[in-house]
Amino acid sequence: MKIVLQKVTQASVTVESQIVSQIKKGYMLLVGISTEDKMEDVEKLAKKVTSLRIFEDETGAFWKKNIKDANGEILSISQFTLYAKTKKGTKPDFHLAQKGHIAKEMYENFLQLLKQDLGQDKVFDGVFGAMMDCKLTNDGPVTILLDSKE
């Protein structure tokens, strides 16, 4: 499982010209699930996302608070293209990305784990499998790559 985590001051996702989710301060996540991933990978990265200390404290000191301590929100977007192989040719190969119905179940489990830790009103997502327009203002900029295999 791979995640691109971006600390944001705001983020939104639009499907067919309609905003389906938006947040203020928090994280925008791009989440990819591979054919090798198990529930342990989902659990590991859900815990990592909620425990990383990326936010500043009241004095302005960096790397002190996790997202829960900072009262932040999460906008999570399913992103099978994180598993694109581009070694050969000019067309990406997505065979390492998990099949849709399995990926959707694992992704929904990931969202539930985040909601259990942060609260139902703090975790939002796009539309699984849809073409989405994502907008964000990266704060910092802070962008961190997470991989359950590392």
N, C-alpha and C positions, 0 to 999 in steps of 0.2 A: 504494500500500500504506500502510495506517495501523496504528500500534501505540499502544496505551495501555500504558505501562511503569510499573509500581508497584514500588517498593522495599519488600520485605516481611521480616518476621522469621519468618513462616510462611505457607504457603498450601496449599490442597488443592482437588481437584475430585472431585465425587461424581456417579456416573451410576447411576440406579435403586437408590439406597440403598447403593451400594458405592463406597468411596474407590478411585479408579483411579490417582491420582497425588497426591503430597504432597512439599513441600520445607520446608526451614528457611530460613536466610538467603539472600536473593537477589532475583530478580525474578519477578513474575507479569505475563505479557504477554497482552493481548487483541489478536489479530492479524486484521485485515481486508484482504482482497484484492479489488481492483476489476477491472472489465472492461478497464481501460486498462493494468494492470500487466504488466510483462515480467520476465524473469529478472534484469535489471539492478536492478530495484526490490527484489527479494528479496535480492540480494547486498548492495546498499547498506544496507538496514536491518539485515541480520544483522551486518554489520560495525559499524554504529552501536551496536547493542545491546551487543555484546561490548567495545566500546572506550570507551563513556561512562564518565567518572570520577565516580561517584556515591557511592562508599563512602569512609569516613574511614580514615586511616592509623593506625599504632600509637600516635601521640601524641594522637589524637582530632581531628586537623585534617580538616575536611570537604572533599569533592570531590577526593580524592587518588588513589583506587584504582578500577580497573575491576572488573567482576565476576570475571574470572579471577584478578586479583591478590588479591581479597578471598576467594577460594575459595568463591564463592557458587554457587547453583543457579538454574535457570530452570524455571518452570512456565508453559508456553505454551498458550493456549486459542484455537482458531479462533473468529472473531467477525464473521460477515457483517453483523451489525446496525450496525457502525461506518459502513457506507455507506448508512444510512437517510436518505432525503430526507423532510423533514417540512414543507416550505414550503406545500403545499396540503392542505387537509382534515385529518382526524384519524387516518388510517391511514398508517403509514410506507410509503414506496415503496423497494423494495430493488433496483431495476433496475441500479444502479451496482455492485452486488456481483457478483463473478465467479461463473459457473455452477459447481455443485458439483464435478464431476469435474475441471475445470481448476483450480479453487481448491484442491482437495485435493492435486493434484500439486505446485502451487507452494508450498503450505504445508509439505508433506513435504520439499521442497527446502530451505525455510527452516530447518526443524528439523535437517536434515543439516548445513547450514552452521554452525549453532550448536554441534552436537555435534563437528564437526571442530575447532572452535576451543576449546571448553571441555572436551570429553570426553564419551563416551557416558553416563557415570554422573552427569552434571551437568544434563542436559536432559530434561524430562518434559513430557507433554502430556495433554490430555483425550481425548475420543472425537469425532473429526470428525463433525459433523452431528447429534450427540446433544443432547438437553436435559440440561444440566449445572448442578449447583449448585457455585458457586465460593465459597470462604471464604478470607479473608486477613487478616493484621494488617499494615496499612500502616506502614512504618517512616519516621518523619520528621514528618509524612507527605510522602513524595516521590512525585509522579505526574507523568510527562512524556509529552507527546503527540509521536509521531514520524510524519512523513508523507514518503514517498519523493519526492513532487513538490515539496517545499519545501526 
